[in-house]
Amino acid sequence: MIKVSLQDRMTQGLKDMYNPLFLEVVNDSEQHRGHKGMEGRTVSGKLESHFSVTLVCDAFLNLTRIQRHRHFYDILSKILEKKTYSEIHALSLRLVSPEEFERNL
């Protein structure tokens, strides 16, 4: 059985749910070696516990930062099964509308 990485599952699920203008999911786990959260899931020996996500889509237009994060976590919980979701130790999120993204280039 081939295991799909958590990074790939998140990327595909977020693409399907948001249809983003830009999406980047980065596995930052190696930068946290030795930290408590490093006890997470591994695929082919690669740790998967810390991620940075940049997501640009229309869904974030006119939402506060807190509303965007809540929306994102609701979607992520639908993409991932509970056990996998709970193995994520840390997420760094940059959730912006297309207009905000263009202004900050």
N, C-alpha and C positions, 0 to 999 in steps of 0.2 A: 504494500500500500504506500503510495506517495503522499507525504505530508506537505501541505502547502504552508508556507511561512505565514506568520501572523501579519507581517508587513504587507505581503501580497494580498491576503484576505481583506485587510483594512482598506488597502488601495482600491481593490476592485469593488468592494461594497460601497465605499464612499463615492466612487465614480457612478455606480448604478443609482444611488439614492439622491445624489446632489447634481449630477451632470455639471461638474465644475468647469469654469474657464481655466483654472489652474489648480493642480493638486500635487503636493509633494509629501510623502510619508517617509521619514528617515528613522532608521533604527540607530538610536544613540546608546544602546546598552553597553557596548564595550567601554565607553567613556566612564561608566559607573561601576566597573569591576571592583568587587570587594564591598560594595554597598549592600544593605539589607535586601533591596529589590532585585538583586541579581539571582535570586532563587527561582526566577520565573522559567518559563517554557523555553526549550531549545528545539531547533529544527536543524538537522544535519550539523549539530555541534555549535550552532550559532545562537547566542542568547537573544531573547526577545522579551524585554521588560520595560525599556525606556524608549519613547518615541517622540519625535517632533513632527507636527502636522501643520502644513500651510494649505489652506483651503480658500479659494476665491470663487464665490458664487452669488447669484442673485438672491438666494434664500436669506442672506444676512443683511440685506438692505433694510434700513430703518429699525434694526434690532440693537438693543444695548449689548454690551460685552457679555453680561451675565445671561441674557436671553440667547445669545449665540452659543455660549458654552452649554447651556441646558439643552438646546436643540441638538447640538452635536452629540452630546452624551446619550440622548434619547435614540438617535439614529445608530450610534455605535453599539448600543445594547441590543438593537435589532439585528445588526450585522453579525455580531459575535455571540456564541453561546456563553452562558453565565460563567462556567469554569474558566474559559479562555479570557473573558472580559476581566475577571478578578485577578488574573495573573499579570496584568499590566500594572506596573508599579508607578509609572510617571508618564504624563503626557504634557508636552509643551505645545500649546495651540496658538496659531495665528489664523483667525477666522475673519475674513474681510469681504466686503462687497467689491465688485469690479471697479467702481469709482475710487474707493479708498486705495485699492491696489495700484491703480494708475497714478494717483497723486503721490504715492510713496516710492515710485520707481527710482 
